[in-house]
Amino acid sequence: MQKRVRNQLQALSPPFKKALMVGMDALIVVFSFWAALSLRIGDLYDGLGHAFIVLSTLVLATILIFSGLGFYRMVMRYIGWRVAERLTLGVVASSLVLLVIMLVAPEAGIPRSSFVIYALVLFTLVAGSRILARKFFSMTERMPARQRVALYGAGTTGRLLLHMLGRAGKYHPVVFLDDNAALHGREVNNLRVLDAGSDELVEQLQLLEVETILLAIPSARPSQRRKILARIEPMPFHVLTVPCMQEIISGAAKLDDVREVDVEDLLGREPVSPNEELLRTCIQAKTVLVTGAGGSIGSEICRQVIEDGASRLILVDISEFSLYQIDKELRAFHRVVEGAVEVVPVLGCVTDAQRIADLFGAFSIDTVYHAAAYKHVPLVEHNPIEGLQNNTFGTFHVAEQAARAGVKHFVLISTDKAVRPTNIMGASKRLAEMSLQALQQDFEGTIFSMVRFGNVLGSSGSVVPLFHEQIRSGQGYVTVTHPEITRYFMTIPEAVQLVIQAGAMARGGEVFVLDMGEPVRIVDLARRMIRLSGLEVRDAEHPDGDIELRFSGLRPGEKLYEELLIGDGARGTDHPKIMCADEHYPPMAVLEGALQALRASMDARDMGAIREHLVGLVKGYAPHEQVEDWVWQALQRRQGGNVGQGS
């Protein structure tokens, strides 16, 4: 019944709702006037008929005052305590109107002291009506259960978050956790502060029926966050966090946009302040082209290129949707809105030689960041010719056209999988590196460089979002390929910032290698993500755990560990996170002939010859025992051929 009435009232038009509120206040004014006089004379006042003009004037004036103060623009269910100030002002004004009427028309016979009683009654009834209306409209048939949470951090951010979470929403803060010994045992905003490092913390939180720990430390340094997470990770609580301070300041997120703990929080490292001069060298006031602009790395390059002062940014991508997404995002950037930088989206494939030639002929391009690539190892292994065509020959086309057009800097985004590769993807990227090194000898006017690094967090196809998806799905297991597999990880913004600085340091033909920190065992990463979700790994020690780790085996072309250097010759640079490798490559006369032979084998779909060419060209290349191209295998079976090594 209540719900039906509430829904009917909420469905009324705004003018009708306003009319109801005005009518209600008019009745309250009349009753307050009558009650004030009755209380003043000590008996029921029966002279309303004689005071009609006085009462009508008072009602009209009060409604106009309330309207002027915005009483009838307020949404009832969202009225808060700040309304009390306006309400007091309105009641005082209405009482003064009554006082003026009594002074101007003494013949009405209204006792002068009654205006004070009138004010008290009017305030009580108007305030009471608003409180009851708010209560009525905010009622639900059944309030949803709220998670009891502990807020980690009793500082300014924690107190602000407590206020924002308030008395509504999904989370109900019941206690603060903090490392500051001066706060332990005290109360902050009526919540007790517990010692976050106490050995008894788990028992204390369980007594409070806490389900989730919410990190309210957005300004903490990466090392601090890692230390805190390492401490609370083994605890049987779901761990969530507020966005980082950079996201909050930029407006990309609000403080109460609670989210899962990112892998960046687990693996993030202390940032190294960039060299601003290096960031601007190849970008400021220049025309910059980014291939693969809609990808994980390419899109971040675009963002930083705009912020670093480019005058024109050309986006090239084969995916219409990806190009649309990054173009739309960039057009909201302040420098783009102001017209300080021109953004040019171009649909095209790097293997389309004519399209690439037209592109360099149409614009005077200063710098190229070549991020276009097929990078998913198993997919490229199953589609080897397409991987070589895009990653090797596409790079060669773009680099050669860039050099002929007089581009000053060309930076290739490479990968650690190019080092002693066991897969087509890695071999194709090493061939791309070699192509640029050879081109450097023929085109001294263009500075070619390559930047090699490992996995980036949050990229498409990354293991991290896969783990998140498997944990949330409730399927009961997380898949890891091998218990000993390790990978290097770096955040996308840090990787791109280092790429830009490395490219600016180049003098021609260098292979730069980024310091990726320590390699991470993927199985350990999976375990940490499971525990931070408030769940337990199911294994021999914990047979009743929530999520099992399943090992599926290495996929075709996959290595247990990645390397960043082919040889031992690596020297430091002016940047502590960037090294330079000296690696052998054949001269263009030799490489060009070898690439032509490789291309002929690709055109003939001769997988055996393709593998032989790659073994001869790429140092350390150790192909999988059999050809993994599914289409080629199916054709071979139809023709009664051998689906093994392509021979």
C-alpha positions as CSV (number, residue, x, y, z in Angstrom):
1,M,0.0,0.0,0.0
2,Q,2.7,2.5,1.0
3,K,4.8,1.6,-2.0
4,R,1.8,2.2,-4.3
5,V,1.1,5.6,-2.8
6,R,4.7,6.5,-2.9
7,N,5.0,5.5,-6.6
8,Q,1.9,7.4,-7.5
9,L,3.2,10.6,-5.8
10,Q,6.6,10.3,-7.4
11,A,4.9,9.9,-10.8
12,L,3.1,13.2,-10.5
13,S,4.2,16.1,-12.7
14,P,6.5,18.7,-11.1
15,P,3.9,21.5,-11.3
16,F,1.3,19.3,-9.5
17,K,3.9,18.3,-6.8
18,K,4.7,22.0,-6.3
19,A,1.0,22.8,-5.9
20,L,0.6,20.1,-3.3
21,M,3.5,21.5,-1.3
22,V,2.2,25.0,-1.5
23,G,-1.3,23.8,-0.3
24,M,0.3,21.9,2.6
25,D,2.3,25.0,3.7
26,A,-0.8,27.2,3.4
27,L,-2.7,24.9,5.8
28,I,0.3,24.8,8.1
29,V,0.4,28.7,8.2
30,V,-3.3,28.8,9.0
31,F,-3.0,26.2,11.8
32,S,0.1,27.8,13.2
33,F,-1.7,31.2,13.4
34,W,-4.7,29.6,15.1
35,A,-2.5,27.6,17.5
36,A,-0.4,30.7,18.4
37,L,-3.5,32.7,19.3
38,S,-5.1,29.8,21.2
39,L,-2.0,29.2,23.2
40,R,-1.7,33.0,23.9
41,I,-5.3,33.5,25.2
42,G,-5.4,30.1,26.9
43,D,-8.5,29.0,25.1
44,L,-9.5,27.8,21.6
45,Y,-9.4,30.8,19.3
46,D,-12.7,31.2,17.4
47,G,-12.1,34.5,15.6
48,L,-10.6,33.3,12.4
49,G,-13.5,34.7,10.4
50,H,-12.8,38.2,11.8
51,A,-9.0,37.8,11.0
52,F,-9.6,36.7,7.4
53,I,-7.8,39.6,5.7
54,V,-4.8,39.3,8.2
55,L,-4.6,35.6,7.7
56,S,-4.9,35.8,3.9
57,T,-2.1,38.3,3.8
58,L,0.1,36.2,6.1
59,V,-0.5,33.0,4.0
60,L,0.3,34.8,0.7
61,A,3.4,36.5,2.0
62,T,4.7,33.3,3.6
63,I,4.2,31.3,0.4
64,L,6.1,34.0,-1.6
65,I,8.9,33.9,1.0
66,F,9.2,30.1,0.9
67,S,9.1,30.1,-2.9
68,G,11.8,32.8,-3.0
69,L,14.0,30.7,-0.7
70,G,13.7,27.7,-3.1
71,F,11.5,25.5,-0.8
72,Y,9.5,24.2,-3.8
73,R,12.5,23.3,-5.9
74,M,13.8,20.8,-3.4
75,V,13.5,17.1,-4.1
76,M,11.9,15.7,-0.9
77,R,13.8,12.5,-0.7
78,Y,17.2,14.3,-0.9
79,I,16.5,17.1,1.6
80,G,19.3,17.3,4.2
81,W,20.2,19.3,7.3
82,R,21.4,22.3,5.3
83,V,17.8,23.1,4.6
84,A,17.4,24.1,8.3
85,E,19.2,27.4,7.6
86,R,16.8,28.4,4.9
87,L,13.8,27.1,6.9
88,T,14.8,29.3,9.9
89,L,15.2,32.3,7.6
90,G,11.8,31.7,6.1
91,V,10.0,31.3,9.4
92,V,11.6,34.4,10.8
93,A,10.5,36.4,7.7
94,S,7.0,35.1,8.0
95,S,6.9,36.0,11.7
96,L,8.1,39.5,10.9
97,V,5.3,39.8,8.4
98,L,2.8,38.9,11.1
99,L,4.4,41.5,13.4
100,V,4.2,44.2,10.8
101,I,0.5,43.4,10.2
102,M,-0.2,43.6,13.9
103,L,1.5,47.0,14.1
104,V,-0.2,48.4,11.0
105,A,-3.7,47.0,11.9
106,P,-4.1,47.1,15.7
107,E,-7.8,47.0,15.2
108,A,-7.5,43.3,14.4
109,G,-6.9,42.7,18.1
110,I,-4.1,40.2,17.7
111,P,-1.9,40.0,20.8
112,R,1.6,41.3,20.0
113,S,3.5,38.5,21.7
114,S,1.6,35.9,19.6
115,F,4.1,36.3,16.7
116,V,6.8,34.6,18.8
117,I,4.6,31.6,19.5
118,Y,3.6,31.6,15.8
119,A,7.2,31.3,14.8
120,L,7.9,28.4,17.1
121,V,4.8,26.5,15.9
122,L,5.4,27.3,12.2
123,F,9.1,26.1,12.4
124,T,8.1,22.8,14.2
125,L,5.3,22.0,11.7
126,V,7.2,23.0,8.5
127,A,10.4,21.2,9.6
128,G,8.3,18.2,10.8
129,S,6.5,18.0,7.5
130,R,9.8,17.9,5.5
131,I,11.3,15.3,7.7
132,L,8.3,13.0,7.5
133,A,8.1,13.5,3.7
134,R,11.8,12.7,3.4
135,K,11.4,9.6,5.5
136,F,8.4,8.5,3.5
137,F,10.0,8.9,0.1
138,S,13.3,7.2,1.2
139,M,11.6,4.2,2.7
140,T,11.9,0.8,0.9
141,E,10.0,-2.4,1.6
142,R,13.2,-4.1,2.5
143,M,16.6,-2.4,3.0
144,P,19.4,-4.3,1.2
145,A,22.1,-5.7,3.4
146,R,25.3,-3.6,3.5
147,Q,28.8,-5.0,3.7
148,R,30.6,-4.2,6.9
149,V,33.9,-2.7,6.0
150,A,37.1,-1.6,7.7
151,L,38.6,1.6,6.3
152,Y,42.4,1.4,6.0
153,G,43.6,4.9,6.6
154,A,42.2,7.2,9.2
155,G,43.6,10.4,7.7
156,T,41.9,13.1,5.6
157,T,41.0,10.7,2.8
158,G,39.6,8.0,5.1
159,R,37.4,10.6,7.0
160,L,36.2,12.0,3.7
161,L,35.4,8.6,2.4
162,L,33.5,7.7,5.6
163,H,31.4,10.9,5.0
164,M,30.8,10.0,1.3
165,L,29.7,6.4,2.0
166,G,27.4,7.9,4.7
167,R,24.4,5.9,5.7
168,A,23.5,4.7,2.2
169,G,25.0,2.5,-0.4
170,K,26.6,-0.9,-0.4
171,Y,29.3,-0.4,2.3
172,H,28.9,0.2,6.0
173,P,32.2,1.4,7.7
174,V,32.5,0.0,11.2
175,V,36.2,0.7,12.1
176,F,39.4,2.4,10.9
177,L,42.8,0.7,10.5
178,D,45.9,2.8,10.6
179,D,49.7,2.5,11.0
180,N,49.9,5.7,13.1
181,A,50.5,4.7,16.7
182,A,49.2,8.0,17.9
183,L,45.7,7.1,16.6
184,H,45.5,3.6,18.0
185,G,42.6,3.1,20.4
186,R,41.2,6.6,19.7
187,E,38.0,7.4,17.9
188,V,37.9,9.3,14.6
189,N,34.4,10.5,13.4
190,N,32.9,8.1,16.0
191,L,34.8,5.1,14.6
192,R,37.5,3.3,16.6
193,V,41.0,3.1,15.1
194,L,42.7,-0.2,15.3
195,D,46.4,-1.0,14.9
196,A,46.8,-2.2,11.3
197,G,49.9,-4.1,12.3
198,S,48.5,-5.9,15.3
199,D,48.8,-9.7,15.5
200,E,45.3,-9.8,16.8
201,L,43.8,-7.8,13.9
202,V,42.1,-10.7,12.2
203,E,40.3,-11.7,15.4
204,Q,39.3,-8.1,16.1
205,L,37.8,-7.6,12.6
206,Q,36.0,-10.9,12.8
207,L,34.4,-9.9,16.1
208,L,33.2,-6.8,14.3
209,E,31.9,-9.0,11.5
210,V,34.0,-7.2,8.9
211,E,33.8,-8.6,5.4
212,T,35.9,-6.2,3.4
213,I,39.0,-4.0,4.0
214,L,38.8,-0.8,1.9
215,L,42.1,0.9,1.3
216,A,41.7,4.7,1.6
217,I,45.3,5.7,0.9
218,P,45.2,7.1,-2.7
219,S,48.4,9.1,-2.2
220,A,50.5,6.3,-0.9
221,R,53.7,5.5,-2.8
222,P,53.8,2.2,-4.7
223,S,56.3,0.7,-2.2
224,Q,53.9,1.6,0.7
225,R,50.9,0.0,-1.0
226,R,52.9,-3.2,-1.7
227,K,53.9,-3.4,1.9
228,I,50.4,-2.9,3.2
229,L,49.0,-5.4,0.7
230,A,51.6,-7.9,1.6
231,R,50.5,-7.6,5.2
232,I,46.7,-7.9,4.7
233,E,46.8,-10.3,1.7
234,P,46.8,-13.5,3.9
235,M,43.8,-12.3,5.9
236,P,40.4,-13.8,5.1
237,F,38.9,-10.5,3.9
238,H,38.0,-9.1,0.5
239,V,40.3,-6.1,-0.2
240,L,39.1,-3.1,-2.3
241,T,40.6,0.3,-2.9
242,V,39.7,3.8,-3.8
243,P,41.2,5.2,-7.1
244,C,44.7,6.6,-7.0
245,M,45.2,10.4,-6.4
246,Q,46.1,11.0,-10.1
247,E,42.8,9.6,-11.3
248,I,40.9,11.7,-8.6
249,I,42.7,14.9,-9.5
250,S,42.2,14.5,-13.2
251,G,38.5,13.8,-12.8
252,A,38.7,10.3,-14.2
253,A,37.4,8.9,-11.0
254,K,35.7,9.9,-7.8
255,L,36.9,9.1,-4.3
256,D,34.0,6.7,-3.6
257,D,34.5,4.8,-6.9
258,V,35.5,1.7,-5.0
259,R,37.2,-1.0,-7.2
260,E,39.2,-4.2,-7.0
261,V,42.9,-4.0,-6.1
262,D,44.8,-3.6,-9.4
263,V,47.8,-5.7,-10.3
264,E,49.6,-2.3,-10.5
265,D,49.2,-2.2,-6.7
266,L,50.9,-5.5,-6.3
267,L,53.7,-5.1,-8.8
268,G,54.0,-1.3,-9.2
269,R,57.4,0.2,-8.5
270,E,58.7,3.7,-7.5
271,P,58.4,5.9,-10.6
272,V,61.5,7.6,-12.0
273,S,61.0,11.3,-12.7
274,P,61.1,11.7,-16.5
275,N,63.6,13.9,-18.4
276,E,61.2,16.6,-19.6
277,E,63.6,17.6,-22.4
278,L,63.7,14.0,-23.7
279,L,59.9,13.9,-23.7
280,R,59.7,17.0,-25.9
281,T,62.6,16.4,-28.2
282,C,60.7,14.3,-30.8
283,I,57.3,15.6,-30.1
284,Q,56.9,19.3,-29.2
285,A,55.6,21.4,-32.1
286,K,56.0,18.4,-34.5
287,T,53.8,16.2,-36.6
288,V,53.7,12.7,-35.1
289,L,52.3,9.5,-36.6
290,V,51.4,6.5,-34.4
291,T,50.6,3.2,-36.1
292,G,48.4,0.8,-34.1
293,A,47.0,3.9,-32.5
294,G,43.9,2.1,-31.1
295,G,45.9,-0.6,-29.3
296,S,47.0,-0.7,-25.6
297,I,50.4,0.8,-26.2
298,G,49.5,2.9,-29.2
299,S,46.6,4.7,-27.5
300,E,48.8,5.6,-24.5
301,I,51.5,6.9,-26.9
302,C,48.8,9.1,-28.4
303,R,47.7,10.5,-25.0
304,Q,51.3,11.3,-24.0
305,V,52.1,12.8,-27.5
306,I,49.3,15.3,-27.1
307,E,50.3,16.2,-23.5
308,D,54.0,16.6,-24.7
309,G,53.1,19.3,-27.1
310,A,52.7,17.9,-30.6
311,S,51.1,20.2,-33.2
312,R,49.6,17.4,-35.3
313,L,48.9,13.7,-34.4
314,I,48.1,11.2,-37.1
315,L,46.4,8.0,-35.9
316,V,46.7,4.9,-38.0
317,D,44.8,1.7,-37.3
318,I,43.3,-1.2,-39.2
319,S,40.4,-1.5,-36.7
320,E,37.6,1.0,-37.3
321,F,36.2,0.6,-33.8
322,S,39.6,1.0,-32.1
323,L,40.3,4.1,-34.2
324,Y,36.9,5.5,-33.4
325,Q,37.4,5.0,-29.7
326,I,40.8,6.6,-29.4
327,D,39.8,9.5,-31.7
328,K,36.8,10.2,-29.6
329,E,38.8,10.1,-26.4
330,L,41.5,12.4,-27.7
331,R,39.1,15.0,-29.0
332,A,38.1,15.7,-25.3
333,F,41.7,16.6,-24.4
334,H,42.1,20.2,-23.5
335,R,44.8,20.9,-26.1
336,V,42.7,19.4,-28.8
337,V,39.6,21.3,-27.8
338,E,41.6,24.5,-27.8
339,G,42.9,23.8,-31.3
340,A,46.5,23.6,-30.2
341,V,46.9,20.1,-31.8
342,E,45.2,18.6,-34.9
343,V,44.1,15.0,-34.7
344,V,43.9,13.1,-38.0
345,P,42.4,9.5,-37.8
346,V,43.4,7.3,-40.7
347,L,42.0,3.8,-41.4
348,G,44.7,1.7,-43.0
349,C,46.9,-1.3,-42.8
350,V,50.7,-1.1,-42.5
351,T,51.0,-3.9,-45.2
352,D,49.2,-1.7,-47.7
353,A,52.3,-0.1,-49.3
354,Q,50.3,2.4,-51.4
355,R,48.3,3.6,-48.5
356,I,51.4,4.1,-46.4
357,A,53.2,5.9,-49.3
358,D,50.2,8.2,-49.7
359,L,50.1,8.9,-46.0
360,F,53.8,10.1,-45.9
361,G,53.3,12.0,-49.1
362,A,50.3,13.9,-47.7
363,F,51.8,15.1,-44.4
364,S,55.2,16.3,-43.4
365,I,55.8,13.8,-40.6
366,D,58.6,14.4,-38.1
367,T,58.3,11.4,-35.8
368,V,56.8,7.9,-36.2
369,Y,56.0,5.6,-33.3
370,H,55.3,2.2,-34.9
371,A,53.2,0.2,-32.5
372,A,51.1,-1.8,-35.0
373,A,51.7,-5.5,-34.5
374,Y,50.0,-8.8,-34.0
375,K,51.3,-9.7,-30.5
376,H,49.3,-12.6,-29.1
377,V,51.8,-15.5,-29.2
378,P,49.4,-18.5,-29.7
379,L,47.3,-16.6,-32.3
380,V,50.3,-15.7,-34.4
381,E,51.6,-19.2,-34.0
382,H,48.3,-20.5,-35.5
383,N,48.5,-17.7,-38.2
384,P,52.2,-17.5,-39.0
385,I,52.1,-16.0,-42.5
386,E,49.8,-13.2,-41.4
387,G,52.0,-12.5,-38.4
388,L,55.1,-12.2,-40.6
389,Q,53.3,-10.2,-43.1
390,N,52.1,-7.6,-40.5
391,N,55.0,-7.6,-38.0
392,T,58.0,-7.9,-40.3
393,F,57.0,-6.7,-43.8
394,G,54.5,-4.2,-42.5
395,T,57.3,-2.7,-40.4
396,F,59.7,-2.7,-43.3
397,H,57.1,-0.9,-45.6
398,V,56.4,1.8,-43.0
399,A,60.1,2.3,-42.1
400,E,61.2,2.5,-45.7
401,Q,58.5,5.0,-46.7
402,A,59.3,7.1,-43.6
403,A,62.9,7.3,-44.5
404,R,62.2,8.2,-48.2
405,A,59.8,11.0,-46.9
406,G,62.6,12.4,-44.7
407,V,61.1,11.5,-41.3
408,K,63.5,12.5,-38.5
409,H,62.8,9.8,-35.9
410,F,61.3,6.3,-36.3
411,V,60.8,4.3,-33.1
412,L,59.7,0.7,-33.2
413,I,57.8,-0.8,-30.3
414,S,59.5,-4.2,-29.9
415,T,59.2,-7.1,-27.3
416,D,61.3,-9.3,-25.1
417,K,59.9,-12.2,-27.1
418,A,62.3,-11.2,-30.0
419,V,65.2,-12.6,-27.9
420,R,66.0,-16.2,-28.9
421,P,62.4,-16.7,-29.9
422,T,60.5,-20.0,-29.8
423,N,57.5,-18.6,-31.6
424,I,56.6,-16.8,-34.9
425,M,55.6,-13.7,-33.1
426,G,59.0,-13.2,-31.5
427,A,60.8,-14.1,-34.7
428,S,58.8,-11.7,-36.7
429,K,59.6,-8.9,-34.3
430,R,63.3,-9.6,-34.3
431,L,63.2,-9.5,-38.1
432,A,61.5,-6.1,-37.8
433,E,64.3,-4.9,-35.6
434,M,66.9,-6.2,-38.1
435,S,65.1,-4.4,-40.9
436,L,65.4,-1.1,-39.1
437,Q,69.1,-1.7,-38.2
438,A,69.8,-2.4,-41.9
439,L,67.8,0.5,-43.2
440,Q,69.8,2.8,-40.9
441,Q,72.9,2.2,-43.0
442,D,71.1,3.3,-46.2
443,F,69.1,6.3,-44.8
444,E,71.3,8.3,-42.5
445,G,68.8,11.2,-42.5
446,T,66.3,9.2,-40.4
447,I,67.2,8.0,-36.9
448,F,65.8,4.5,-36.4
449,S,65.6,3.0,-33.0
450,M,63.9,0.0,-31.3
451,V,62.6,-0.2,-27.7
452,R,62.3,-3.7,-26.3
453,F,60.3,-4.5,-23.2
454,G,58.1,-7.2,-21.6
455,N,54.5,-7.5,-20.7
456,V,52.5,-4.4,-19.8
457,L,49.7,-4.5,-17.2
458,G,46.2,-4.1,-18.5
459,S,46.9,-4.7,-22.2
460,S,44.5,-6.6,-24.4
461,G,45.1,-10.3,-24.1
462,S,47.0,-10.0,-20.8
463,V,46.7,-12.7,-18.2
464,V,45.6,-10.3,-15.5
465,P,42.1,-9.5,-16.8
466,L,41.7,-13.2,-17.6
467,F,42.4,-14.1,-13.9
468,H,39.9,-11.4,-12.8
469,E,37.3,-12.8,-15.0
470,Q,37.8,-16.4,-13.9
471,I,37.8,-15.4,-10.2
472,R,34.5,-13.4,-10.6
473,S,32.8,-16.0,-12.7
474,G,32.5,-18.4,-9.8
475,Q,33.7,-21.4,-11.9
476,G,36.0,-22.5,-9.1
477,Y,39.3,-22.5,-10.8
478,V,42.0,-20.2,-12.3
479,T,44.0,-21.5,-15.3
480,V,47.8,-21.1,-15.3
481,T,49.9,-22.6,-18.1
482,H,52.9,-23.8,-16.0
483,P,53.8,-23.7,-12.3
484,E,57.3,-22.2,-13.1
485,I,56.4,-19.7,-15.8
486,T,57.6,-16.2,-15.2
487,R,57.1,-12.9,-16.9
488,Y,58.2,-9.3,-16.7
489,F,55.6,-6.7,-16.0
490,M,55.4,-2.9,-16.3
491,T,52.5,-0.4,-16.4
492,I,51.5,1.0,-19.8
493,P,52.1,4.7,-18.9
494,E,55.6,4.0,-17.5
495,A,56.5,1.9,-20.6
496,V,55.4,4.5,-23.0
497,Q,57.1,7.3,-21.1
498,L,60.4,5.3,-21.3
499,V,59.8,4.5,-25.0
500,I,59.5,8.3,-25.8
501,Q,62.6,9.1,-23.8
502,A,64.6,6.2,-25.4
503,G,63.6,7.3,-28.9
504,A,64.9,10.8,-28.1
505,M,68.3,9.5,-27.0
506,A,68.8,7.5,-30.2
507,R,71.6,8.4,-32.6
508,G,70.7,5.7,-35.2
509,G,70.2,1.9,-35.1
510,E,70.1,1.4,-31.3
511,V,68.1,-1.4,-29.6
512,F,67.0,0.0,-26.3
513,V,66.0,-2.3,-23.5
514,L,63.8,-1.2,-20.6
515,D,64.6,-2.2,-17.0
516,M,61.5,-4.3,-16.2
517,G,62.5,-5.0,-12.6
518,E,62.3,-8.6,-11.3
519,P,60.4,-11.3,-13.2
520,V,57.1,-12.5,-11.6
521,R,56.0,-16.1,-11.2
522,I,52.5,-16.2,-12.8
523,V,51.3,-18.7,-10.3
524,D,52.2,-16.4,-7.4
525,L,50.4,-13.6,-9.1
526,A,47.3,-15.8,-9.4
527,R,47.4,-16.8,-5.7
528,R,47.7,-13.1,-4.6
529,M,44.7,-12.1,-6.8
530,I,42.6,-14.9,-5.4
531,R,43.5,-14.0,-1.7
532,L,42.9,-10.3,-2.2
533,S,39.4,-11.2,-3.5
534,G,38.7,-12.6,0.0
535,L,38.9,-16.2,-1.2
536,E,41.3,-19.1,-0.5
537,V,43.3,-21.2,-2.9
538,R,42.2,-24.8,-2.9
539,D,45.2,-27.1,-2.6
540,A,46.7,-29.9,-0.6
541,E,47.1,-27.7,2.5
542,H,43.6,-26.1,2.1
543,P,41.3,-28.8,0.6
544,D,38.2,-26.7,1.5
545,G,39.5,-23.6,-0.3
546,D,37.4,-21.7,-2.8
547,I,39.4,-21.6,-6.0
548,E,41.7,-24.3,-7.5
549,L,44.8,-23.6,-9.6
550,R,44.8,-25.6,-12.8
551,F,47.9,-26.0,-15.0
552,S,47.0,-26.3,-18.7
553,G,50.6,-26.7,-20.1
554,L,52.6,-24.3,-22.2
555,R,50.9,-23.2,-25.4
556,P,52.6,-23.5,-28.8
557,G,55.5,-21.2,-29.0
558,E,55.4,-20.2,-25.3
559,K,58.5,-20.0,-23.2
560,L,58.9,-20.5,-19.4
561,Y,60.8,-17.2,-19.1
562,E,61.6,-14.3,-21.3
563,E,64.9,-12.5,-21.9
564,L,65.6,-8.9,-22.9
565,L,69.1,-9.3,-24.4
566,I,70.4,-11.7,-27.2
567,G,74.0,-11.2,-26.1
568,D,75.8,-10.0,-23.0
569,G,76.6,-6.6,-24.5
570,A,74.4,-4.0,-22.8
571,R,75.5,-0.5,-21.7
572,G,73.8,2.1,-19.6
573,T,72.4,5.4,-20.8
574,D,71.6,8.7,-19.2
575,H,68.4,7.2,-17.9
576,P,68.6,4.6,-15.0
577,K,65.7,2.5,-16.5
578,I,66.9,2.4,-20.1
579,M,69.8,0.3,-21.4
580,C,71.3,0.0,-24.9
581,A,72.1,-3.3,-26.5
582,D,74.7,-4.0,-29.2
583,E,73.3,-6.8,-31.4
584,H,74.4,-8.3,-34.7
585,Y,72.4,-7.8,-37.9
586,P,73.2,-8.5,-41.5
587,P,73.7,-5.7,-44.0
588,M,70.8,-4.6,-46.2
589,A,72.2,-6.4,-49.3
590,V,72.0,-9.7,-47.4
591,L,68.9,-9.0,-45.5
592,E,66.9,-7.8,-48.5
593,G,67.7,-11.0,-50.4
594,A,66.7,-13.2,-47.4
595,L,63.4,-11.3,-47.0
596,Q,62.6,-11.7,-50.6
597,A,63.2,-15.5,-50.3
598,L,61.0,-15.6,-47.2
599,R,58.3,-13.6,-49.0
600,A,58.4,-16.1,-51.9
601,S,58.0,-19.0,-49.5
602,M,55.1,-17.2,-47.8
603,D,53.4,-16.6,-51.2
604,A,53.8,-20.3,-51.9
605,R,52.5,-21.3,-48.5
606,D,55.6,-23.4,-48.0
607,M,55.7,-23.8,-44.3
608,G,58.8,-25.9,-44.2
609,A,60.7,-23.3,-46.2
610,I,59.4,-20.5,-44.0
611,R,60.7,-22.2,-40.9
612,E,64.1,-22.8,-42.5
613,H,64.4,-19.1,-43.5
614,L,63.5,-18.0,-40.0
615,V,66.0,-20.4,-38.4
616,G,68.7,-19.0,-40.7
617,L,67.8,-15.4,-40.2
618,V,66.9,-15.1,-36.5
619,K,69.6,-16.0,-34.0
620,G,68.4,-18.5,-31.5
621,Y,65.0,-19.2,-33.1
622,A,63.8,-22.6,-32.0
623,P,60.5,-23.3,-33.6
624,H,57.8,-25.6,-32.2
625,E,58.1,-29.2,-33.2
626,Q,55.2,-28.9,-35.7
627,V,53.5,-26.3,-37.8
628,E,50.6,-24.8,-35.8
629,D,48.8,-23.1,-38.7
630,W,45.3,-24.6,-38.4
631,V,44.3,-23.7,-42.0
632,W,47.5,-25.1,-43.4
633,Q,46.9,-28.3,-41.3
634,A,43.4,-28.7,-42.6
635,L,44.5,-28.3,-46.2
636,Q,47.3,-30.8,-45.7
637,R,44.9,-33.4,-44.3
638,R,42.5,-32.9,-47.2
639,Q,45.4,-33.4,-49.6
640,G,46.8,-36.3,-47.7
641,G,50.0,-34.5,-46.8
642,N,52.2,-34.4,-43.7
643,V,51.0,-32.0,-41.0
644,G,54.2,-32.2,-39.0
645,Q,57.1,-29.8,-39.8
646,G,55.8,-28.6,-43.1
647,S,58.0,-30.7,-45.2
